[in-house]
């Protein structure tokens, strides 16, 4: 029973250690995707304006 408890505790500690890195990765990915979408929309908008001229 004690071994099981120690394993669970160890898993929780490892998870807690990896959680900040996981969150940072998600936040970075979010900003990268957001800026890529913004750039893509801007280029699409520019190409539409060029067609209208």
PyMOL Python script that loads the backbone (N, CA, C, O; Angstrom):
from pymol import cmd

cmd.read_pdbstr("""\
ATOM      1  N   UNK A   1       0.842  -1.204   0.000  1.00  0.00           N
ATOM      2  CA  UNK A   1       0.000   0.000   0.000  1.00  0.00           C
ATOM      3  C   UNK A   1       0.877   1.254   0.000  1.00  0.00           C
ATOM      4  O   UNK A   1       0.591   2.224  -0.703  1.00  0.00           O
ATOM      5  N   UNK A   2       1.942   1.222   0.793  1.00  0.00           N
ATOM      6  CA  UNK A   2       2.836   2.378   0.887  1.00  0.00           C
ATOM      7  C   UNK A   2       3.574   2.605  -0.431  1.00  0.00           C
ATOM      8  O   UNK A   2       3.781   3.747  -0.842  1.00  0.00           O
ATOM      9  N   UNK A   3       3.968   1.516  -1.091  1.00  0.00           N
ATOM     10  CA  UNK A   3       4.645   1.633  -2.389  1.00  0.00           C
ATOM     11  C   UNK A   3       3.731   2.315  -3.398  1.00  0.00           C
ATOM     12  O   UNK A   3       4.158   3.188  -4.154  1.00  0.00           O
ATOM     13  N   UNK A   4       2.473   1.906  -3.399  1.00  0.00           N
ATOM     14  CA  UNK A   4       1.495   2.493  -4.313  1.00  0.00           C
ATOM     15  C   UNK A   4       1.372   3.994  -4.064  1.00  0.00           C
ATOM     16  O   UNK A   4       1.346   4.788  -5.004  1.00  0.00           O
ATOM     17  N   UNK A   5       1.297   4.372  -2.796  1.00  0.00           N
ATOM     18  CA  UNK A   5       1.180   5.784  -2.428  1.00  0.00           C
ATOM     19  C   UNK A   5       2.407   6.561  -2.890  1.00  0.00           C
ATOM     20  O   UNK A   5       2.289   7.669  -3.411  1.00  0.00           O
ATOM     21  N   UNK A   6       3.585   5.973  -2.697  1.00  0.00           N
ATOM     22  CA  UNK A   6       4.829   6.620  -3.126  1.00  0.00           C
ATOM     23  C   UNK A   6       4.868   6.802  -4.637  1.00  0.00           C
ATOM     24  O   UNK A   6       5.316   7.836  -5.133  1.00  0.00           O
ATOM     25  N   UNK A   7       4.395   5.792  -5.370  1.00  0.00           N
ATOM     26  CA  UNK A   7       4.359   5.889  -6.835  1.00  0.00           C
ATOM     27  C   UNK A   7       3.439   7.019  -7.282  1.00  0.00           C
ATOM     28  O   UNK A   7       3.787   7.797  -8.171  1.00  0.00           O
ATOM     29  N   UNK A   8       2.270   7.105  -6.666  1.00  0.00           N
ATOM     30  CA  UNK A   8       1.310   8.158  -7.012  1.00  0.00           C
ATOM     31  C   UNK A   8       1.909   9.526  -6.706  1.00  0.00           C
ATOM     32  O   UNK A   8       1.807  10.453  -7.509  1.00  0.00           O
ATOM     33  N   UNK A   9       2.532   9.642  -5.539  1.00  0.00           N
ATOM     34  CA  UNK A   9       3.153  10.903  -5.133  1.00  0.00           C
ATOM     35  C   UNK A   9       4.257  11.296  -6.112  1.00  0.00           C
ATOM     36  O   UNK A   9       4.371  12.458  -6.501  1.00  0.00           O
ATOM     37  N   UNK A  10       5.069  10.312  -6.505  1.00  0.00           N
ATOM     38  CA  UNK A  10       6.157  10.558  -7.453  1.00  0.00           C
ATOM     39  C   UNK A  10       5.593  11.028  -8.799  1.00  0.00           C
ATOM     40  O   UNK A  10       6.103  11.976  -9.397  1.00  0.00           O
ATOM     41  N   UNK A  11       4.538  10.357  -9.265  1.00  0.00           N
ATOM     42  CA  UNK A  11       3.896  10.747 -10.530  1.00  0.00           C
ATOM     43  C   UNK A  11       3.368  12.173 -10.453  1.00  0.00           C
ATOM     44  O   UNK A  11       3.514  12.945 -11.401  1.00  0.00           O
ATOM     45  N   UNK A  12       2.756  12.521  -9.326  1.00  0.00           N
ATOM     46  CA  UNK A  12       2.223  13.876  -9.153  1.00  0.00           C
ATOM     47  C   UNK A  12       3.339  14.912  -9.182  1.00  0.00           C
ATOM     48  O   UNK A  12       3.189  15.976  -9.783  1.00  0.00           O
ATOM     49  N   UNK A  13       4.460  14.600  -8.532  1.00  0.00           N
ATOM     50  CA  UNK A  13       5.597  15.531  -8.511  1.00  0.00           C
ATOM     51  C   UNK A  13       6.157  15.706  -9.920  1.00  0.00           C
ATOM     52  O   UNK A  13       6.440  16.829 -10.337  1.00  0.00           O
ATOM     53  N   UNK A  14       6.318  14.609 -10.654  1.00  0.00           N
ATOM     54  CA  UNK A  14       6.830  14.683 -12.025  1.00  0.00           C
ATOM     55  C   UNK A  14       5.858  15.468 -12.905  1.00  0.00           C
ATOM     56  O   UNK A  14       6.276  16.264 -13.746  1.00  0.00           O
ATOM     57  N   UNK A  15       4.566  15.241 -12.707  1.00  0.00           N
ATOM     58  CA  UNK A  15       3.542  15.957 -13.471  1.00  0.00           C
ATOM     59  C   UNK A  15       3.588  17.445 -13.148  1.00  0.00           C
ATOM     60  O   UNK A  15       3.496  18.282 -14.045  1.00  0.00           O
ATOM     61  N   UNK A  16       3.729  17.773 -11.869  1.00  0.00           N
ATOM     62  CA  UNK A  16       3.798  19.172 -11.446  1.00  0.00           C
ATOM     63  C   UNK A  16       5.036  19.851 -12.032  1.00  0.00           C
ATOM     64  O   UNK A  16       4.993  21.031 -12.381  1.00  0.00           O
ATOM     65  N   UNK A  17       6.135  19.109 -12.140  1.00  0.00           N
ATOM     66  CA  UNK A  17       7.363  19.664 -12.724  1.00  0.00           C
ATOM     67  C   UNK A  17       7.199  19.906 -14.218  1.00  0.00           C
ATOM     68  O   UNK A  17       7.717  20.888 -14.749  1.00  0.00           O
ATOM     69  N   UNK A  18       6.479  19.015 -14.900  1.00  0.00           N
ATOM     70  CA  UNK A  18       6.326  19.138 -16.348  1.00  0.00           C
ATOM     71  C   UNK A  18       5.194  20.092 -16.728  1.00  0.00           C
ATOM     72  O   UNK A  18       5.127  20.553 -17.867  1.00  0.00           O
ATOM     73  N   UNK A  19       4.311  20.387 -15.784  1.00  0.00           N
ATOM     74  CA  UNK A  19       3.162  21.250 -16.073  1.00  0.00           C
ATOM     75  C   UNK A  19       3.557  22.655 -16.522  1.00  0.00           C
ATOM     76  O   UNK A  19       3.016  23.132 -17.520  1.00  0.00           O
ATOM     77  N   UNK A  20       4.480  23.347 -15.833  1.00  0.00           N
ATOM     78  CA  UNK A  20       4.866  24.689 -16.302  1.00  0.00           C
ATOM     79  C   UNK A  20       5.408  24.673 -17.725  1.00  0.00           C
ATOM     80  O   UNK A  20       5.075  25.550 -18.523  1.00  0.00           O
ATOM     81  N   UNK A  21       6.238  23.690 -18.051  1.00  0.00           N
ATOM     82  CA  UNK A  21       6.791  23.581 -19.404  1.00  0.00           C
ATOM     83  C   UNK A  21       5.661  23.345 -20.402  1.00  0.00           C
ATOM     84  O   UNK A  21       5.670  23.900 -21.501  1.00  0.00           O
ATOM     85  N   UNK A  22       4.691  22.522 -20.015  1.00  0.00           N
ATOM     86  CA  UNK A  22       3.535  22.220 -20.860  1.00  0.00           C
ATOM     87  C   UNK A  22       2.725  23.485 -21.123  1.00  0.00           C
ATOM     88  O   UNK A  22       2.336  23.752 -22.260  1.00  0.00           O
ATOM     89  N   UNK A  23       2.471  24.267 -20.070  1.00  0.00           N
ATOM     90  CA  UNK A  23       1.712  25.514 -20.209  1.00  0.00           C
ATOM     91  C   UNK A  23       2.463  26.524 -21.065  1.00  0.00           C
ATOM     92  O   UNK A  23       1.867  27.190 -21.911  1.00  0.00           O
ATOM     93  N   UNK A  24       3.775  26.638 -20.845  1.00  0.00           N
ATOM     94  CA  UNK A  24       4.587  27.572 -21.631  1.00  0.00           C
ATOM     95  C   UNK A  24       4.536  27.184 -23.106  1.00  0.00           C
ATOM     96  O   UNK A  24       4.416  28.048 -23.975  1.00  0.00           O
ATOM     97  N   UNK A  25       4.628  25.887 -23.386  1.00  0.00           N
ATOM     98  CA  UNK A  25       4.572  25.406 -24.770  1.00  0.00           C
ATOM     99  C   UNK A  25       3.243  25.780 -25.412  1.00  0.00           C
ATOM    100  O   UNK A  25       3.214  26.245 -26.552  1.00  0.00           O
ATOM    101  N   UNK A  26       2.145  25.581 -24.692  1.00  0.00           N
ATOM    102  CA  UNK A  26       0.819  25.912 -25.218  1.00  0.00           C
ATOM    103  C   UNK A  26       0.695  27.412 -25.463  1.00  0.00           C
ATOM    104  O   UNK A  26       0.165  27.829 -26.493  1.00  0.00           O
ATOM    105  N   UNK A  27       1.182  28.230 -24.523  1.00  0.00           N
ATOM    106  CA  UNK A  27       1.106  29.688 -24.671  1.00  0.00           C
ATOM    107  C   UNK A  27       1.924  30.146 -25.873  1.00  0.00           C
ATOM    108  O   UNK A  27       1.466  30.975 -26.660  1.00  0.00           O
ATOM    109  N   UNK A  28       3.138  29.606 -26.016  1.00  0.00           N
ATOM    110  CA  UNK A  28       3.991  29.971 -27.160  1.00  0.00           C
ATOM    111  C   UNK A  28       3.322  29.564 -28.467  1.00  0.00           C
ATOM    112  O   UNK A  28       3.278  30.347 -29.416  1.00  0.00           O
ATOM    113  N   UNK A  29       2.803  28.341 -28.517  1.00  0.00           N
ATOM    114  CA  UNK A  29       2.115  27.871 -29.725  1.00  0.00           C
ATOM    115  C   UNK A  29       0.929  28.761 -30.051  1.00  0.00           C
ATOM    116  O   UNK A  29       0.695  29.087 -31.215  1.00  0.00           O
ATOM    117  N   UNK A  30       0.172  29.159 -29.022  1.00  0.00           N
ATOM    118  CA  UNK A  30      -0.991  30.023 -29.214  1.00  0.00           C
ATOM    119  C   UNK A  30      -0.590  31.337 -29.879  1.00  0.00           C
ATOM    120  O   UNK A  30      -1.231  31.780 -30.832  1.00  0.00           O
ATOM    121  N   UNK A  31       0.486  31.964 -29.364  1.00  0.00           N
ATOM    122  CA  UNK A  31       0.920  33.247 -29.927  1.00  0.00           C
ATOM    123  C   UNK A  31       1.488  33.083 -31.332  1.00  0.00           C
ATOM    124  O   UNK A  31       1.269  33.939 -32.190  1.00  0.00           O
ATOM    125  N   UNK A  32       2.213  31.995 -31.578  1.00  0.00           N
ATOM    126  CA  UNK A  32       2.769  31.744 -32.917  1.00  0.00           C
ATOM    127  C   UNK A  32       1.634  31.563 -33.927  1.00  0.00           C
ATOM    128  O   UNK A  32       1.658  32.155 -35.006  1.00  0.00           O
ATOM    129  N   UNK A  33       0.644  30.747 -33.574  1.00  0.00           N
ATOM    130  CA  UNK A  33      -0.492  30.509 -34.466  1.00  0.00           C
ATOM    131  C   UNK A  33      -1.276  31.798 -34.678  1.00  0.00           C
ATOM    132  O   UNK A  33      -1.685  32.104 -35.798  1.00  0.00           O
ATOM    133  N   UNK A  34      -1.486  32.553 -33.600  1.00  0.00           N
ATOM    134  CA  UNK A  34      -2.236  33.806 -33.679  1.00  0.00           C
ATOM    135  C   UNK A  34      -1.554  34.796 -34.625  1.00  0.00           C
ATOM    136  O   UNK A  34      -2.213  35.418 -35.458  1.00  0.00           O
ATOM    137  N   UNK A  35      -0.230  34.938 -34.495  1.00  0.00           N
ATOM    138  CA  UNK A  35       0.495  35.874 -35.356  1.00  0.00           C
ATOM    139  C   UNK A  35       0.523  35.372 -36.799  1.00  0.00           C
ATOM    140  O   UNK A  35       0.465  36.172 -37.733  1.00  0.00           O
ATOM    141  N   UNK A  36       0.612  34.061 -36.987  1.00  0.00           N
ATOM    142  CA  UNK A  36       0.611  33.490 -38.338  1.00  0.00           C
ATOM    143  C   UNK A  36      -0.737  33.725 -39.013  1.00  0.00           C
ATOM    144  O   UNK A  36      -0.790  34.065 -40.196  1.00  0.00           O
ATOM    145  N   UNK A  37      -1.821  33.546 -38.268  1.00  0.00           N
ATOM    146  CA  UNK A  37      -3.164  33.780 -38.806  1.00  0.00           C
ATOM    147  C   UNK A  37      -3.335  35.252 -39.159  1.00  0.00           C
ATOM    148  O   UNK A  37      -3.879  35.585 -40.211  1.00  0.00           O
ATOM    149  N   UNK A  38      -2.867  36.131 -38.273  1.00  0.00           N
ATOM    150  CA  UNK A  38      -2.963  37.571 -38.505  1.00  0.00           C
ATOM    151  C   UNK A  38      -2.209  37.962 -39.778  1.00  0.00           C
ATOM    152  O   UNK A  38      -2.707  38.737 -40.595  1.00  0.00           O
ATOM    153  N   UNK A  39      -0.998  37.412 -39.933  1.00  0.00           N
ATOM    154  CA  UNK A  39      -0.173  37.699 -41.114  1.00  0.00           C
ATOM    155  C   UNK A  39      -0.856  37.156 -42.375  1.00  0.00           C
ATOM    156  O   UNK A  39      -0.879  37.820 -43.411  1.00  0.00           O
ATOM    157  N   UNK A  40      -1.403  35.956 -42.278  1.00  0.00           N
ATOM    158  CA  UNK A  40      -2.101  35.345 -43.410  1.00  0.00           C
ATOM    159  C   UNK A  40      -3.305  36.168 -43.831  1.00  0.00           C
ATOM    160  O   UNK A  40      -3.529  36.380 -45.022  1.00  0.00           O
ATOM    161  N   UNK A  41      -4.082  36.632 -42.858  1.00  0.00           N
ATOM    162  CA  UNK A  41      -5.251  37.465 -43.161  1.00  0.00           C
ATOM    163  C   UNK A  41      -4.828  38.785 -43.789  1.00  0.00           C
ATOM    164  O   UNK A  41      -5.479  39.270 -44.715  1.00  0.00           O
ATOM    165  N   UNK A  42      -3.744  39.367 -43.294  1.00  0.00           N
ATOM    166  CA  UNK A  42      -3.245  40.635 -43.826  1.00  0.00           C
ATOM    167  C   UNK A  42      -2.822  40.464 -45.286  1.00  0.00           C
ATOM    168  O   UNK A  42      -3.153  41.300 -46.127  1.00  0.00           O
ATOM    169  N   UNK A  43      -2.097  39.394 -45.590  1.00  0.00           N
ATOM    170  CA  UNK A  43      -1.660  39.133 -46.964  1.00  0.00           C
ATOM    171  C   UNK A  43      -2.861  38.871 -47.866  1.00  0.00           C
ATOM    172  O   UNK A  43      -2.890  39.329 -49.008  1.00  0.00           O
ATOM    173  N   UNK A  44      -3.847  38.142 -47.363  1.00  0.00           N
ATOM    174  CA  UNK A  44      -5.070  37.859 -48.125  1.00  0.00           C
ATOM    175  C   UNK A  44      -5.807  39.162 -48.430  1.00  0.00           C
ATOM    176  O   UNK A  44      -6.279  39.370 -49.547  1.00  0.00           O
ATOM    177  N   UNK A  45      -5.901  40.024 -47.440  1.00  0.00           N
ATOM    178  CA  UNK A  45      -6.561  41.319 -47.593  1.00  0.00           C
ATOM    179  C   UNK A  45      -5.822  42.173 -48.623  1.00  0.00           C
ATOM    180  O   UNK A  45      -6.449  42.806 -49.474  1.00  0.00           O
ATOM    181  N   UNK A  46      -4.487  42.191 -48.545  1.00  0.00           N
ATOM    182  CA  UNK A  46      -3.670  42.950 -49.504  1.00  0.00           C
ATOM    183  C   UNK A  46      -3.880  42.437 -50.920  1.00  0.00           C
ATOM    184  O   UNK A  46      -3.982  43.233 -51.854  1.00  0.00           O
ATOM    185  N   UNK A  47      -3.946  41.119 -51.098  1.00  0.00           N
ATOM    186  CA  UNK A  47      -4.120  40.551 -52.436  1.00  0.00           C
ATOM    187  C   UNK A  47      -5.507  40.899 -52.986  1.00  0.00           C
ATOM    188  O   UNK A  47      -5.665  41.097 -54.190  1.00  0.00           O
ATOM    189  N   UNK A  48      -6.503  40.972 -52.111  1.00  0.00           N
ATOM    190  CA  UNK A  48      -7.844  41.374 -52.554  1.00  0.00           C
ATOM    191  C   UNK A  48      -7.837  42.828 -53.025  1.00  0.00           C
ATOM    192  O   UNK A  48      -8.465  43.163 -54.029  1.00  0.00           O
ATOM    193  N   UNK A  49      -7.130  43.683 -52.301  1.00  0.00           N
ATOM    194  CA  UNK A  49      -7.059  45.096 -52.682  1.00  0.00           C
ATOM    195  C   UNK A  49      -6.348  45.266 -54.022  1.00  0.00           C
ATOM    196  O   UNK A  49      -6.728  46.119 -54.825  1.00  0.00           O
ATOM    197  N   UNK A  50      -5.316  44.456 -54.266  1.00  0.00           N
ATOM    198  CA  UNK A  50      -4.581  44.532 -55.537  1.00  0.00           C
ATOM    199  C   UNK A  50      -5.474  44.110 -56.703  1.00  0.00           C
ATOM    200  O   UNK A  50      -5.386  44.680 -57.790  1.00  0.00           O
ATOM    201  N   UNK A  51      -6.332  43.115 -56.481  1.00  0.00           N
ATOM    202  CA  UNK A  51      -7.244  42.654 -57.536  1.00  0.00           C
ATOM    203  C   UNK A  51      -8.261  43.739 -57.884  1.00  0.00           C
ATOM    204  O   UNK A  51      -8.664  43.868 -59.040  1.00  0.00           O
ATOM    205  N   UNK A  52      -8.666  44.503 -56.902  1.00  0.00           N
ATOM    206  CA  UNK A  52      -9.683  45.542 -57.116  1.00  0.00           C
ATOM    207  C   UNK A  52      -9.154  46.743 -57.886  1.00  0.00           C
ATOM    208  O   UNK A  52      -9.931  47.464 -58.512  1.00  0.00           O
ATOM    209  N   UNK A  53      -7.850  46.967 -57.851  1.00  0.00           N
ATOM    210  CA  UNK A  53      -7.276  48.126 -58.558  1.00  0.00           C
ATOM    211  C   UNK A  53      -7.432  47.989 -60.060  1.00  0.00           C
ATOM    212  O   UNK A  53      -7.007  48.869 -60.808  1.00  0.00           O
TER     213      UNK A  53
END
""", "prot")
cmd.dss("prot")
cmd.show_as("cartoon", "prot")
cmd.util.cbc("prot")
cmd.orient("prot")
